[in-house]
Amino acid sequence: MNDRYDAGYGDDHYEIVGYDEYGRPVYQRVAAQQAPQRQTHDPYTQPGYGYGGYDTGQQPAAPGYGSYGSPPSQPAYDPYDPYGTGTQPAAPGYGPYGQPGAGGQQQPRVAEQTAYIPQQAGPAEEPPAPREPGEREAGRDPEYDTGQFAFAEEPDGDSEDVIDWLKFTENRTERREEARRRARSRITALVVVLALVAVGGAGYLWYAGKLPGLSSSGAKAGRAVPAGAQKRDVIVVHLHNTGKGGTSTALLVDNTTTEQGTTVLLPNSLALTGDDGSTTTLAKSVDDDGASGTRDQLDTVLGTDIQGTWRLDTPYLENLVDLVGNVDVDTDADVPAPDAKKKGTAPLVHRGKAQTLSGKMAVAYATYRAPGESQNAQLQRFGQVMQAVLRKLSSDPADATTTVQSLAQILDPPLTDKDLGAFLAKLADLAKGGDYKTALLPVRPDGTLSASTSDSVVKDILGGTAKSPAAGSAVRVSVQNATGVKNDTDKARVVLLNGGFTFLDGGTAGSARPASQVLYADAADKENASEVAKTLGLPAGSVAKGKVSSGADVLVVLGGDYRPSAP
């Protein structure tokens, strides 16, 4: 390869003498008067045409051949190279690359040549120094620059990155809109639920008679039903104190019409009539006549319909309180421990509000009667404990039945564990809802019922009227002594029993009366009243319509005109 390139500097010209490591041609300036030399060997295998550096300008020919591979000849005399060095000075006034020299003097060009040795790496080269923008690399053709052939890819709107970004933005916007829609849906559903709850709650409060401004007694339609027509479930409870002896009796009443629960406390002094027509007390009847006899006598006196009897001994009450997890009671007295023998010992139960009582403490409080107190005080404490137990008992019939069965009691027929559990569960629900109360049946000191004091309990809570006697049964006559002579009551009792009447002891009147009275409340009993007056020897004018005490068909008030017949 030996191409010529005329640079336009007189007769001088440039020849391509090789290529650098980047494949670019390397030129050598040749004087016009110097004869061209033929290159006889492959320029890529000659020293100076390797991969390193620029050509030195001195290319020795192979021995015995000229510069172009011709036979050797005598070189002509070169005035520019008198010593035959082969170095051609630059044209006057120009440098080795055709640039003007300093002071117009010719500067010799010295080029380094690195021999190319096959299978041997050339000298390490340092990376080219960074150039400023627009600066050309030395030794390159000024007409061309690699930057002219660089293609810059202009991003457009359809590029993949832009499309992904648009998709991401669109998806994020859709997610935000969907989240807003879900939030609005949830808020709407919550408002609807709250509205339904409010309406339902208001309806329940209205039905229960608990809305402000409404009377609790007239809120339910059932409370407009007359007392005598209301339906009630009644169970009698006898608490037997196995430690100190004695009993305490109460009626558990569930008025299913008004949805009201009540514990009616019955004093032991309540007068009852035995099967033979004799008078007895509640306490004595429980001991002598048992559950069945006492239940029948209570039905006769109070006009009730008792479904069953629950005998609750104190050990069972203790277990019941422990099973429900203790009870909270507002105690009215400090109660000593049952086995306390020394004075000054700390009480088992302290007086105060919301005292938590265990089973043992509850039994001690329910049976406690301080010296000089009436039996009614102890009865009130028993009622407190019973209501507290109902507040803690489960309102679920199955769970309440399980609690009753856990006591391992033997109940008096016809009452069963399931019946008692279901009954107590209803009362427990009423007690938790505040629809439960405790009432004491007022009786006179002699145990009889006063029409003016007992009607609020007997009529309003237990039914309002005495149970009508069955066909063919004896007429029940209540006798109240107003003569001032105590034995007159016993004499009247004997006469009435002999006459086929049922005697009820009405007690003693507060003051003596000069005239006797025979009263009846129902017109159907007018004839019976006249017969009673005749049997006792009272005038027919003493018979009149009036108020009769509960449980009796005819009321007799013995006055000063009563003359008992000889026995």
C-alpha positions as CSV (number, residue, x, y, z in Angstrom):
1,M,0.0,0.0,0.0
2,N,1.5,3.3,-0.9
3,D,-1.1,5.9,-1.7
4,R,-0.3,9.5,-2.3
5,Y,-2.1,12.5,-1.0
6,D,-1.2,16.0,-2.4
7,A,-1.6,18.5,0.3
8,G,-0.9,21.4,-1.9
9,Y,2.4,22.5,-0.4
10,G,4.6,22.9,-3.5
11,D,5.9,19.6,-4.9
12,D,5.7,17.9,-1.5
13,H,3.2,15.2,-1.0
14,Y,2.1,12.8,1.8
15,E,2.1,9.1,1.7
16,I,0.1,6.6,3.8
17,V,2.6,4.6,5.7
18,G,0.3,2.6,8.0
19,Y,-2.6,2.7,10.4
20,D,-2.8,3.3,14.1
21,E,-4.6,1.1,16.6
22,Y,-7.9,2.8,15.8
23,G,-7.7,1.9,12.1
24,R,-6.9,5.5,11.1
25,P,-4.3,6.1,8.2
26,V,-0.9,7.5,9.1
27,Y,0.6,9.9,6.6
28,Q,4.3,10.8,5.9
29,R,5.4,13.9,4.1
30,V,7.8,13.2,1.2
31,A,9.9,15.8,-0.4
32,A,9.4,16.4,-4.1
33,Q,12.9,15.8,-5.2
34,Q,13.2,12.5,-3.2
35,A,12.4,9.6,-5.4
36,P,9.6,7.4,-4.0
37,Q,10.6,4.2,-2.6
38,R,8.7,1.0,-3.2
39,Q,7.7,-0.9,-0.2
40,T,8.6,-4.5,-0.8
41,H,7.0,-5.9,2.3
42,D,3.6,-5.9,3.9
43,P,3.4,-2.7,5.8
44,Y,1.5,-4.4,8.6
45,T,4.5,-6.7,9.3
46,Q,7.2,-4.0,9.2
47,P,8.5,-2.2,12.2
48,G,6.7,1.1,12.7
49,Y,3.4,-0.2,11.3
50,G,2.3,-2.0,14.5
51,Y,-0.4,-1.0,16.9
52,G,1.5,1.5,18.9
53,G,2.6,5.2,18.1
54,Y,3.0,7.1,14.9
55,D,5.5,6.5,12.1
56,T,9.1,7.8,12.6
57,G,9.4,8.6,8.9
58,Q,12.4,6.2,8.5
59,Q,11.4,2.9,6.8
60,P,14.5,0.8,5.9
61,A,14.0,-1.5,2.9
62,A,14.8,-5.1,3.0
63,P,18.5,-5.9,2.3
64,G,19.4,-6.0,-1.4
65,Y,16.2,-4.2,-2.5
66,G,15.2,-0.7,-3.0
67,S,12.4,1.2,-1.3
68,Y,9.9,-0.3,-3.8
69,G,11.3,-3.8,-3.9
70,S,13.5,-3.0,-7.0
71,P,17.2,-4.0,-7.4
72,P,19.5,-1.7,-5.4
73,S,20.8,1.3,-7.2
74,Q,23.1,4.1,-6.4
75,P,21.2,6.7,-4.6
76,A,21.3,10.2,-6.1
77,Y,22.7,13.0,-4.2
78,D,20.1,14.8,-2.1
79,P,21.0,18.4,-1.2
80,Y,18.4,18.2,1.6
81,D,20.0,15.1,3.1
82,P,23.7,15.2,2.3
83,Y,24.5,12.6,4.9
84,G,21.9,10.1,3.7
85,T,20.0,10.0,6.9
86,G,16.7,9.8,5.1
87,T,15.2,12.6,7.1
88,Q,13.5,15.2,5.1
89,P,13.3,18.7,6.6
90,A,10.1,20.5,6.4
91,A,9.5,23.2,3.9
92,P,11.0,26.5,4.9
93,G,8.6,28.3,7.3
94,Y,6.5,25.2,8.1
95,G,6.5,22.6,10.8
96,P,6.5,18.9,10.4
97,Y,2.7,18.9,10.0
98,G,2.6,21.7,7.5
99,Q,2.2,24.3,10.2
100,P,4.4,27.5,10.2
101,G,7.6,27.0,12.2
102,A,9.0,29.3,14.7
103,G,11.1,32.1,13.2
104,G,10.5,30.7,9.7
105,Q,13.1,28.0,10.3
106,Q,12.7,24.4,9.4
107,Q,12.1,22.1,12.3
108,P,13.1,18.5,11.8
109,R,10.3,16.0,12.4
110,V,11.3,13.1,14.6
111,A,8.7,10.3,14.8
112,E,8.9,7.3,17.2
113,Q,8.4,3.9,15.8
114,T,7.3,0.9,17.7
115,A,8.1,-2.4,16.2
116,Y,5.3,-4.9,15.8
117,I,6.2,-8.2,17.3
118,P,3.7,-11.0,16.5
119,Q,2.0,-12.7,19.6
120,Q,3.3,-9.9,21.9
121,A,1.2,-7.2,23.4
122,G,2.3,-3.7,22.8
123,P,3.1,-1.2,25.5
124,A,0.2,-0.2,27.7
125,E,-1.4,3.0,26.7
126,E,-3.0,5.5,28.9
127,P,-6.6,6.5,28.1
128,P,-6.8,9.7,26.1
129,A,-7.3,12.8,28.2
130,P,-10.8,14.3,28.1
131,R,-11.3,17.0,25.6
132,E,-13.3,20.1,25.7
133,P,-16.4,20.3,23.6
134,G,-15.5,21.1,20.0
135,E,-11.8,20.1,20.5
136,R,-10.5,17.8,17.8
137,E,-8.2,14.9,18.4
138,A,-4.6,15.3,17.3
139,G,-3.7,13.4,14.1
140,R,-7.3,13.2,12.9
141,D,-8.6,14.6,9.6
142,P,-9.9,18.1,10.3
143,E,-12.6,17.5,7.8
144,Y,-14.3,14.8,9.9
145,D,-15.2,14.3,13.5
146,T,-16.7,11.2,15.1
147,G,-19.3,13.4,16.8
148,Q,-20.7,14.2,13.3
149,F,-21.7,10.5,13.0
150,A,-23.2,10.1,16.5
151,F,-27.0,9.8,16.5
152,A,-28.9,11.1,19.5
153,E,-32.2,9.3,20.1
154,E,-34.9,11.7,20.7
155,P,-37.7,10.4,23.1
156,D,-41.2,10.6,21.8
157,G,-44.6,10.3,23.4
158,D,-45.0,6.7,22.4
159,S,-41.8,5.4,24.0
160,E,-42.1,2.5,26.4
161,D,-41.2,4.6,29.5
162,V,-43.7,7.2,28.8
163,I,-46.4,4.6,28.2
164,D,-45.6,2.9,31.5
165,W,-45.7,6.2,33.3
166,L,-49.1,7.0,31.8
167,K,-50.4,3.6,32.8
168,F,-49.1,4.0,36.3
169,T,-50.7,7.5,36.6
170,E,-54.0,6.2,35.2
171,N,-54.0,3.2,37.6
172,R,-53.2,5.3,40.6
173,T,-56.0,7.7,39.7
174,E,-58.4,4.8,39.3
175,R,-57.4,3.3,42.7
176,R,-58.0,6.7,44.4
177,E,-61.4,7.0,42.9
178,E,-62.2,3.4,43.9
179,A,-61.1,4.0,47.4
180,R,-63.3,7.1,47.6
181,R,-66.3,5.1,46.3
182,R,-65.7,2.4,48.9
183,A,-65.4,5.0,51.7
184,R,-68.6,6.6,50.6
185,S,-70.3,3.2,50.6
186,R,-69.1,2.4,54.0
187,I,-70.2,5.7,55.4
188,T,-73.7,5.3,53.9
189,A,-74.0,1.7,55.3
190,L,-72.9,3.0,58.7
191,V,-75.5,5.7,58.7
192,V,-78.2,3.3,57.8
193,V,-77.1,0.8,60.5
194,L,-77.1,3.6,63.1
195,A,-80.5,4.8,62.0
196,L,-81.9,1.3,62.3
197,V,-80.3,0.8,65.8
198,A,-81.7,4.2,66.9
199,V,-85.2,3.3,65.7
200,G,-85.1,-0.1,67.2
201,G,-83.8,1.2,70.5
202,A,-86.5,3.8,70.6
203,G,-89.1,1.2,69.8
204,Y,-87.9,-1.0,72.6
205,L,-87.8,1.8,75.1
206,W,-91.3,2.8,74.1
207,Y,-92.5,-0.8,74.5
208,A,-90.7,-1.1,77.8
209,G,-92.1,2.2,79.0
210,K,-88.7,3.8,79.6
211,L,-88.9,6.7,77.2
212,P,-88.8,10.1,79.0
213,G,-92.2,11.6,79.4
214,L,-94.0,8.2,79.4
215,S,-95.4,6.6,82.5
216,S,-93.8,3.3,83.3
217,S,-97.1,2.0,84.4
218,G,-99.0,2.7,81.2
219,A,-96.4,2.3,78.5
220,K,-97.2,-1.3,77.8
221,A,-100.5,-2.4,76.5
222,G,-100.5,-5.3,79.0
223,R,-100.4,-2.8,81.9
224,A,-103.8,-1.6,81.0
225,V,-105.2,-5.0,81.7
226,P,-107.0,-5.2,85.1
227,A,-104.9,-6.7,87.9
228,G,-107.3,-9.7,88.3
229,A,-106.9,-10.6,84.6
230,Q,-103.1,-10.5,84.5
231,K,-101.2,-13.8,84.2
232,R,-98.7,-14.7,86.9
233,D,-96.3,-17.5,87.6
234,V,-95.6,-18.0,91.3
235,I,-93.2,-20.2,93.3
236,V,-92.9,-20.2,97.0
237,V,-89.4,-20.5,98.5
238,H,-88.7,-21.7,102.1
239,L,-85.2,-20.9,103.4
240,H,-84.4,-23.4,106.2
241,N,-81.7,-22.4,108.6
242,T,-80.0,-25.7,109.2
243,G,-77.6,-24.1,111.8
244,K,-79.8,-22.1,114.1
245,G,-83.2,-23.4,113.1
246,G,-86.2,-21.5,111.8
247,T,-87.5,-20.7,108.3
248,S,-88.0,-17.7,106.1
249,T,-90.6,-17.7,103.3
250,A,-91.0,-15.7,100.1
251,L,-93.1,-15.8,97.0
252,L,-91.2,-15.3,93.6
253,V,-93.7,-13.8,91.2
254,D,-93.3,-13.4,87.5
255,N,-96.1,-11.2,86.0
256,T,-95.9,-12.2,82.4
257,T,-98.5,-9.6,81.4
258,T,-96.7,-6.6,82.8
259,E,-93.2,-8.2,82.6
260,Q,-92.6,-7.3,86.2
261,G,-90.9,-9.5,88.8
262,T,-91.4,-9.4,92.5
263,T,-90.3,-11.1,95.7
264,V,-93.1,-11.0,98.2
265,L,-91.8,-11.6,101.7
266,L,-94.2,-13.5,104.0
267,P,-93.8,-13.0,107.8
268,N,-93.8,-16.2,109.8
269,S,-96.7,-14.8,111.9
270,L,-99.0,-14.9,108.9
271,A,-102.2,-16.6,110.1
272,L,-103.3,-19.7,108.1
273,T,-106.3,-22.0,108.3
274,G,-105.6,-25.7,108.7
275,D,-107.4,-28.6,107.0
276,D,-109.6,-29.0,110.0
277,G,-110.5,-25.4,110.0
278,S,-108.2,-24.5,112.9
279,T,-105.9,-21.4,112.8
280,T,-102.2,-21.8,112.5
281,T,-99.2,-19.7,111.6
282,L,-97.0,-19.8,108.5
283,A,-93.9,-20.9,110.4
284,K,-95.8,-23.7,112.2
285,S,-97.4,-24.8,108.9
286,V,-94.1,-25.2,107.2
287,D,-92.9,-27.4,110.0
288,D,-96.1,-29.4,110.5
289,D,-97.9,-29.5,107.2
290,G,-94.9,-29.6,104.8
291,A,-94.6,-28.1,101.4
292,S,-97.9,-29.3,100.0
293,G,-100.1,-28.3,103.0
294,T,-98.5,-24.9,103.3
295,R,-98.9,-24.2,99.6
296,D,-102.6,-24.9,99.8
297,Q,-103.1,-22.8,102.8
298,L,-101.3,-19.9,101.2
299,D,-103.5,-20.2,98.1
300,T,-106.6,-20.0,100.4
301,V,-105.5,-17.0,102.3
302,L,-103.9,-15.0,99.5
303,G,-105.9,-16.1,96.6
304,T,-102.9,-17.2,94.7
305,D,-102.1,-20.1,92.4
306,I,-98.7,-21.3,93.4
307,Q,-97.1,-23.7,90.9
308,G,-94.3,-25.2,93.1
309,T,-92.3,-25.1,96.3
310,W,-88.5,-24.6,96.4
311,R,-87.0,-25.7,99.7
312,L,-83.7,-23.9,99.9
313,D,-81.6,-24.9,102.9
314,T,-78.8,-22.6,103.9
315,P,-76.0,-24.8,102.6
316,Y,-77.6,-24.8,99.1
317,L,-78.0,-21.0,99.3
318,E,-74.3,-20.8,100.1
319,N,-73.4,-22.9,97.1
320,L,-75.8,-20.9,94.9
321,V,-74.1,-17.7,95.7
322,D,-70.7,-19.2,95.0
323,L,-71.9,-20.6,91.7
324,V,-73.0,-17.2,90.4
325,G,-69.8,-15.6,91.5
326,N,-70.6,-13.8,94.8
327,V,-73.3,-11.0,95.1
328,D,-73.3,-7.3,95.8
329,V,-75.6,-6.1,98.6
330,D,-76.2,-2.8,100.4
331,T,-76.0,-4.2,103.9
332,D,-77.7,-2.5,106.8
333,A,-75.8,-4.1,109.7
334,D,-72.5,-5.5,110.8
335,V,-73.0,-9.3,110.9
336,P,-70.6,-11.3,113.1
337,A,-69.4,-14.7,112.1
338,P,-71.7,-17.5,113.1
339,D,-69.0,-19.2,115.1
340,A,-67.6,-16.0,116.8
341,K,-67.5,-16.5,120.6
342,K,-65.5,-13.5,121.7
343,K,-66.9,-10.0,121.7
344,G,-64.9,-7.5,119.7
345,T,-64.2,-10.0,116.9
346,A,-64.2,-8.4,113.5
347,P,-67.6,-8.9,111.8
348,L,-68.0,-11.3,108.9
349,V,-70.1,-8.8,107.0
350,H,-69.6,-5.1,107.2
351,R,-72.3,-2.5,106.9
352,G,-72.1,-0.4,103.8
353,K,-73.0,0.1,100.1
354,A,-72.3,-2.5,97.5
355,Q,-70.7,-5.0,99.8
356,T,-69.5,-8.1,98.0
357,L,-70.6,-11.2,99.8
358,S,-69.4,-14.8,99.3
359,G,-71.7,-17.7,99.9
360,K,-70.9,-17.9,103.6
361,M,-71.3,-14.2,104.1
362,A,-74.6,-14.1,102.1
363,V,-76.0,-16.9,104.3
364,A,-74.9,-15.1,107.5
365,Y,-76.5,-11.8,106.3
366,A,-79.7,-13.4,105.1
367,T,-80.4,-15.2,108.4
368,Y,-79.1,-12.4,110.7
369,R,-81.5,-11.0,113.3
370,A,-80.1,-8.6,115.8
371,P,-81.3,-8.7,119.4
372,G,-84.6,-6.8,119.8
373,E,-85.3,-6.8,116.0
374,S,-88.5,-8.1,114.5
375,Q,-88.6,-11.0,112.2
376,N,-89.4,-8.6,109.4
377,A,-85.9,-7.1,109.5
378,Q,-84.3,-10.5,109.0
379,L,-86.8,-11.2,106.2
380,Q,-85.8,-8.0,104.4
381,R,-82.2,-9.1,104.4
382,F,-83.2,-12.5,102.9
383,G,-85.1,-10.6,100.2
384,Q,-81.9,-8.5,99.4
385,V,-79.8,-11.6,98.9
386,M,-82.4,-13.3,96.7
387,Q,-82.7,-10.3,94.4
388,A,-78.9,-10.0,94.3
389,V,-78.6,-13.7,93.3
390,L,-81.1,-13.2,90.5
391,R,-79.0,-10.3,89.1
392,K,-76.0,-12.6,88.9
393,L,-77.8,-15.6,87.6
394,S,-77.8,-16.3,83.8
395,S,-80.8,-15.2,81.8
396,D,-80.4,-18.2,79.5
397,P,-82.7,-21.0,80.6
398,A,-80.2,-23.7,79.7
399,D,-77.4,-22.1,81.7
400,A,-79.7,-21.4,84.7
401,T,-80.9,-25.0,84.6
402,T,-77.3,-26.1,84.7
403,T,-76.7,-23.9,87.8
404,V,-79.7,-25.4,89.5
405,Q,-78.6,-28.9,88.7
406,S,-75.1,-28.1,90.1
407,L,-76.8,-27.6,93.5
408,A,-77.6,-31.4,93.5
409,Q,-80.9,-30.7,95.4
410,I,-83.9,-32.9,95.5
411,L,-86.9,-30.7,94.6
412,D,-90.4,-31.2,95.9
413,P,-92.7,-32.4,93.1
414,P,-94.1,-31.2,90.8
415,L,-91.2,-28.7,90.5
416,T,-88.3,-30.0,88.4
417,D,-84.8,-28.8,87.7
418,K,-85.8,-27.6,84.2
419,D,-88.9,-25.8,85.3
420,L,-87.0,-24.0,88.2
421,G,-84.1,-23.1,85.9
422,A,-86.4,-21.6,83.2
423,F,-88.4,-19.7,85.9
424,L,-85.3,-18.3,87.5
425,A,-83.9,-17.3,84.1
426,K,-87.0,-15.1,83.4
427,L,-86.7,-13.4,86.8
428,A,-83.0,-12.9,86.3
429,D,-83.6,-11.1,83.0
430,L,-86.2,-8.8,84.7
431,A,-83.8,-8.2,87.6
432,K,-81.0,-7.2,85.3
433,G,-83.3,-4.8,83.4
434,G,-84.5,-3.1,86.5
435,D,-88.0,-4.6,86.3
436,Y,-87.8,-6.3,89.7
437,K,-88.7,-5.3,93.2
438,T,-89.1,-6.7,96.7
439,A,-92.3,-6.2,98.8
440,L,-93.2,-7.2,102.3
441,L,-96.7,-8.5,103.0
442,P,-98.0,-6.4,105.9
443,V,-99.8,-8.3,108.6
444,R,-101.2,-7.4,111.9
445,P,-99.4,-8.4,115.1
446,D,-101.7,-11.4,115.4
447,G,-100.9,-12.5,111.9
448,T,-104.1,-11.5,110.2
449,L,-104.4,-9.4,107.0
450,S,-105.8,-6.0,107.1
451,A,-107.9,-5.0,104.1
452,S,-106.4,-1.5,104.1
453,T,-102.8,-2.6,104.3
454,S,-102.6,-5.9,102.4
455,D,-104.6,-5.0,99.2
456,S,-101.6,-3.2,97.7
457,V,-99.7,-6.5,97.8
458,V,-102.5,-9.1,97.5
459,K,-104.5,-7.4,94.8
460,D,-101.8,-5.6,92.8
461,I,-99.1,-8.2,92.9
462,L,-100.8,-11.5,93.6
463,G,-104.0,-11.1,91.7
464,G,-106.2,-8.6,93.3
465,T,-109.0,-10.9,94.5
466,A,-109.2,-14.0,96.5
467,K,-109.6,-17.3,94.7
468,S,-113.3,-18.3,94.5
469,P,-114.1,-21.5,96.4
470,A,-114.9,-24.6,94.5
471,A,-118.4,-25.7,94.2
472,G,-119.6,-27.3,97.4
473,S,-116.7,-26.0,99.5
474,A,-117.3,-24.4,102.8
475,V,-117.8,-20.6,103.0
476,R,-114.8,-18.9,104.4
477,V,-115.5,-16.6,107.3
478,S,-113.0,-14.2,108.7
479,V,-113.7,-13.2,112.3
480,Q,-112.4,-9.9,113.8
481,N,-112.8,-9.4,117.5
482,A,-114.0,-5.9,118.6
483,T,-115.7,-6.9,121.8
484,G,-112.6,-6.4,124.0
485,V,-112.9,-10.0,125.2
486,K,-110.2,-12.3,123.7
487,N,-112.0,-15.5,124.3
488,D,-115.0,-14.4,122.2
489,T,-112.9,-15.2,119.1
490,D,-112.4,-18.8,120.1
491,K,-116.1,-19.2,121.0
492,A,-117.1,-17.8,117.6
493,R,-114.6,-20.2,115.9
494,V,-116.2,-23.2,117.5
495,V,-119.7,-22.2,116.5
496,L,-118.8,-21.5,112.9
497,L,-116.8,-24.7,112.5
498,N,-119.8,-26.7,113.9
499,G,-122.0,-24.8,111.4
500,G,-119.9,-26.0,108.4
501,F,-118.0,-22.8,107.8
502,T,-114.3,-22.3,107.4
503,F,-112.9,-20.1,110.1
504,L,-110.3,-17.4,109.4
505,D,-108.8,-15.5,112.3
506,G,-109.1,-11.8,111.4
507,G,-107.4,-10.7,114.6
508,T,-108.4,-8.0,117.0
509,A,-109.9,-4.6,116.1
510,G,-108.1,-1.5,117.3
511,S,-111.1,-0.3,119.3
512,A,-114.2,-1.9,120.7
513,R,-117.5,-1.5,118.8
514,P,-120.9,-1.5,120.3
515,A,-122.6,-3.4,117.4
516,S,-121.5,-6.4,115.4
517,Q,-121.3,-6.4,111.5
518,V,-121.6,-9.2,108.9
519,L,-120.2,-8.0,105.6
520,Y,-120.1,-9.5,102.1
521,A,-118.4,-8.1,99.0
522,D,-120.1,-10.1,96.3
523,A,-123.9,-10.1,95.9
524,A,-123.7,-13.9,95.5
525,D,-122.4,-14.1,99.1
526,K,-125.4,-12.1,100.6
527,E,-127.2,-15.3,101.5
528,N,-124.1,-16.8,103.0
529,A,-123.6,-13.7,105.1
530,S,-127.2,-13.9,106.4
531,E,-126.6,-17.6,107.3
532,V,-123.4,-16.6,109.2
533,A,-125.2,-14.0,111.2
534,K,-128.0,-16.4,112.2
535,T,-125.4,-19.0,113.2
536,L,-123.6,-16.5,115.5
537,G,-126.9,-15.2,116.9
538,L,-126.5,-11.8,115.4
539,P,-129.4,-9.7,114.3
540,A,-130.4,-9.7,110.6
541,G,-129.8,-6.0,110.4
542,S,-126.1,-6.5,111.0
543,V,-125.8,-8.0,107.4
544,A,-124.5,-5.4,104.9
545,K,-122.5,-5.1,101.8
546,G,-118.9,-3.9,102.4
547,K,-115.2,-4.5,102.1
548,V,-114.0,-8.0,102.9
549,S,-110.5,-9.0,103.7
550,S,-108.6,-11.0,101.1
551,G,-109.2,-14.8,101.3
552,A,-112.6,-14.6,102.9
553,D,-116.1,-14.7,101.6
554,V,-117.7,-13.1,104.6
555,L,-116.3,-10.8,107.3
556,V,-117.6,-10.8,110.8
557,V,-116.8,-8.0,113.2
558,L,-117.9,-9.0,116.7
559,G,-119.2,-6.0,118.7
560,G,-120.5,-5.5,122.2
561,D,-123.9,-7.0,121.2
562,Y,-122.4,-10.4,120.6
563,R,-123.5,-13.0,123.0
564,P,-121.5,-16.2,122.5
565,S,-123.6,-19.4,122.9
566,A,-122.8,-21.8,125.7
567,P,-120.4,-24.5,124.7
